[in-house]
Each structure stands twice: as C-alpha cells, then as structure tokens.
C-alpha cells in the first residue's frame, strides 16, 4: 500500500500552476463561452476540434512516453495506471453528462474558468453540476435492495 498523499509546497505550486495554465488555455480557446461550444457540437465551428486534438496529443505523450523516460514523477510518488471500468453507472453518467453538455454547452472545467472571465450566468450550470453530483453520491451510498429469490 502506498503512503498517504501529502501536499507539499512544491506540489501546491505545481497544482496551482497547472490549474492556472488549464484555465488560461480554456479561456484562450474560447471553451469558456457556451455559444462557441454549442457551435462546435452543431458542427458549425471546428476550432475546438483542434483544442481537443491538441489536449489528447499532450495526454497521450504524458501517459505513454513520460513513464519510459523518467523512473518516477518529479514531485515524488509513482506513476499510476487508471484502468477504465465500463458498467451501467458509467454509461448512464456519460449519457447524462453528454446530454447536459449538449443542452447548455457547459462542462465543469470551462464553467469554473468562465467565472474568471466574469460570465456569472455559468453559476446556474455549476449549480446543476453540483446537484447532479450530489444526487449521484447519495444514490451510490444507498445499498441495493435485497433479492428474495432463492
């Protein structure tokens, strides 16, 4: 078992810098504007395809190449493998997320970054995201009903 995670000043600065860079990138790419995202989802604006393609390329390099080049992460710990488990809950969650994204053009990361640009109407979307996450957390804690079949 691994040691518990400790937030050191170096890790805090790395997280802060990564978050600021991510928010800046979202703002620069206009992903913080729901109208632009909806235009992309309606196949009217292909600019965000370049943004997503670039993000996937960087992620691919980071996950596949970096563990081969360096033995452990720069700030300690070890490289984790995140195995995807597909089940009914994952499928339902992905469908709900996609429907919500398609209806309002808002995703959690860009919504938070959009608040930094002064788009306060995104608080409605973030409220809906928080409500959905809360309901899912509640449902996940409810034990399944016992079956009487023998």
C-alpha positions in Angstrom: 0.0 0.0 0.0 1.3 3.5 -0.8 2.0 6.2 1.7 -0.8 8.8 2.1 -0.7 11.8 -0.1 0.9 14.9 1.4 0.5 18.3 -0.1 4.0 19.9 0.0 4.7 23.5 -1.0 6.2 22.3 -4.3 3.2 20.1 -5.1 0.9 23.0 -4.2 2.7 25.3 -6.6 2.7 22.7 -9.3 -1.1 22.2 -8.9 -1.7 26.0 -8.8 0.4 26.5 -12.0 -1.3 23.6 -13.8 -4.7 24.9 -12.9 -3.8 28.4 -14.0 -2.4 27.1 -17.3 -5.5 25.0 -17.8 -7.9 27.9 -17.1 -5.8 30.2 -19.4 -5.9 27.6 -22.2 -9.7 27.2 -21.8 -10.2 30.9 -21.9 -7.8 31.5 -24.9 -9.5 28.7 -26.8 -12.9 30.3 -26.0 -14.2 27.0 -24.5 -15.5 29.1 -21.6 -18.2 30.5 -23.9 -21.1 28.2 -24.1 -22.1 29.6 -27.5 -18.8 28.6 -29.0 -19.1 25.1 -27.6 -22.6 24.7 -28.9 -21.4 25.8 -32.3 -18.8 23.1 -32.2 -21.4 20.5 -31.1 -23.7 21.6 -34.0 -20.7 21.1 -36.5 -20.6 24.9 -37.2 -17.3 25.7 -35.6 -14.4 23.2 -35.9 -11.9 25.3 -33.9 -12.5 23.4 -30.7 -11.6 20.1 -32.5 -8.0 21.5 -32.7 -8.1 22.2 -29.0 -9.3 18.8 -28.1 -6.9 17.1 -30.5 -4.0 19.0 -29.0 -5.1 18.1 -25.5 -5.4 14.4 -26.4 -1.9 14.5 -28.0 -0.3 16.0 -24.9 -2.1 13.5 -22.7 -1.0 10.6 -24.9 2.6 11.7 -24.7 2.4 12.3 -20.9 0.8 8.9 -20.2 2.8 6.7 -22.6 6.2 8.4 -23.1 7.0 10.1 -19.7 7.0 6.8 -17.6 9.5 5.4 -20.1 11.8 8.5 -19.9 11.8 9.1 -16.1 11.5 6.5 -13.4 9.2 8.4 -11.1 7.2 11.7 -11.1 9.3 14.8 -10.5 7.4 15.6 -7.2 7.6 12.1 -5.8 5.3 9.1 -5.8 4.9 6.7 -8.7 3.1 6.5 -12.0 -0.5 5.2 -11.6 -2.4 3.2 -14.2 -6.0 4.2 -14.4 -8.0 1.2 -15.6 -11.4 2.2 -17.1 -14.3 0.1 -15.8 -17.3 0.2 -18.0 -20.6 -0.6 -16.4 -24.2 0.6 -16.3 -23.4 3.5 -14.0 -20.6 4.7 -16.2 -22.8 4.5 -19.3 -25.7 6.4 -17.6 -23.3 9.0 -16.2 -21.6 9.5 -19.6 -25.1 9.9 -21.3 -26.3 12.4 -18.7 -23.1 14.4 -19.0 -23.3 14.4 -22.8 -26.9 15.5 -22.8 -26.2 18.3 -20.3 -23.2 19.4 -22.3 -25.2 19.4 -25.5 -28.1 21.3 -24.0 -26.2 24.1 -22.4 -22.6 23.9 -23.9 -21.0 23.8 -20.4 -18.6 21.4 -19.0 -17.3 21.7 -15.3 -13.7 22.9 -16.1 -14.6 25.6 -18.6 -17.5 26.7 -16.4 -15.2 27.3 -13.5 -12.7 29.0 -15.8 -15.5 31.1 -17.3 -16.3 32.5 -13.9 -12.8 34.1 -14.0 -13.8 35.9 -17.2 -16.9 37.4 -15.5 -19.5 35.1 -17.0 -21.6 34.8 -13.9 -24.5 33.1 -15.6 -22.3 29.9 -15.5 -23.2 29.7 -11.8 -26.5 28.1 -12.9 -24.7 25.4 -14.8 -22.3 24.8 -11.9 -25.3 24.6 -9.6 -26.8 21.9 -11.8 -23.5 20.0 -12.0 -23.2 20.2 -8.2 -26.8 19.0 -7.7 -26.2 16.1 -10.1 -23.0 15.1 -8.4 -24.8 15.3 -5.0 -27.6 13.1 -6.2 -25.2 10.6 -7.7 -23.3 10.5 -4.4 -26.5 9.9 -2.5 -27.7 7.1 -4.8 -24.2 5.4 -4.8 -24.4 5.2 -0.9 -27.9 3.6 -0.9 -27.5 -0.1 -0.5 -29.1 -2.2 -3.2 -32.5 -3.9 -2.3 -32.1 -7.5 -1.2 -33.5 -10.1 -3.5 -36.0 -12.6 -2.1 -35.3 -15.1 -5.0 -33.7 -18.3 -3.8 
